[in-house]
Amino acid sequence: MQTWQITFVDDHGETSVQQFTCEQKPSLEDAAHMIRAKLVPIAAKLDLNDLEGRKPEPTVKILKDQNSIQILDISPSV
């Protein structure tokens, strides 16, 4: 497995980097799931689509809208 580093702007407006191990490069949505599980683990366990008539939203949008976290880059770790 390869180690990938995900660069993102955290909820304090600072650029941060986290490393994750995956078989292949994670998609933006996969990266958002990994970041959310590490930084906001309680929110990662919640079903955010439990209201009737609510449409599912991608995790990338939820991270940005609710936690002010924006993924900037996904690259192989050197």
C-alpha positions in Angstrom: 0.0 0.0 0.0 1.1 3.5 -0.6 1.0 6.5 1.7 -0.8 9.6 0.5 -0.7 13.1 1.9 -3.8 15.2 1.9 -3.2 18.9 2.2 -6.1 21.0 3.4 -7.1 24.2 5.1 -8.4 23.5 8.6 -11.1 25.2 10.6 -8.5 27.8 11.8 -7.6 28.8 8.3 -4.2 27.1 8.5 -2.8 24.7 5.9 -2.4 21.2 7.4 -1.2 17.9 6.0 -2.4 14.4 7.1 -1.0 11.1 5.8 -3.2 8.1 5.0 -2.4 4.6 3.6 -4.5 3.5 0.6 -4.0 1.0 -2.3 -4.6 3.8 -4.9 -5.0 7.5 -4.9 -8.1 8.5 -2.9 -10.8 10.5 -4.7 -11.7 13.9 -3.3 -14.7 12.3 -1.6 -12.7 9.5 -0.1 -10.1 12.0 1.2 -13.0 14.0 2.8 -14.2 10.9 4.6 -10.7 10.2 5.9 -10.2 13.8 7.1 -13.6 14.0 8.7 -13.1 10.7 10.5 -9.8 11.9 11.9 -10.6 15.6 12.7 -14.3 15.4 13.6 -14.9 11.7 14.5 -18.3 12.3 16.2 -19.7 14.0 13.1 -18.3 11.2 10.9 -20.5 8.7 12.8 -23.7 10.7 12.4 -26.2 10.1 9.7 -26.4 13.6 8.1 -29.1 12.5 5.7 -31.7 11.3 8.1 -34.4 14.0 7.4 -37.2 13.1 5.1 -36.9 14.7 1.7 -33.3 15.6 2.3 -30.9 14.9 -0.6 -27.5 13.4 0.1 -24.7 15.9 0.0 -21.1 14.9 -0.7 -18.8 14.9 2.3 -16.5 17.5 0.6 -19.3 20.0 0.7 -20.3 19.1 4.3 -16.7 19.5 5.5 -16.5 22.9 3.9 -19.9 24.2 4.9 -20.1 22.8 8.5 -16.4 22.6 9.5 -14.7 25.1 7.3 -12.2 22.5 6.1 -11.2 22.5 2.4 -9.1 19.9 0.7 -6.4 21.5 -1.5 -4.3 18.6 -2.7 -3.8 14.8 -2.7 -0.3 13.6 -3.5 1.9 10.6 -2.9 4.0 10.8 0.2 7.7 11.0 -0.4 
